[in-house]
Amino acid sequence: MSEHGPDRHVWHKSSYSSGQGSCVEVAEGERVLVRDTRNRPLGHVEYTADAWSVFLRGVKT
């Protein structure tokens, strides 16, 4: 499910998030934004698209 946040980014839940409410949401674009669904008001962590790709490759291996 995608959601437009008040910041105009399109957020979607990570396919790796658990079904127990512990979810990570991602907004992908020129910069990749990552946030915790339980703590949205705390903001997000921002990555370059290249850094995000390297992270995902590391997770998959």
Order of alpha helices (4+ residues) and beta strands (2+ residues): beta-beta-beta-beta-beta-alpha
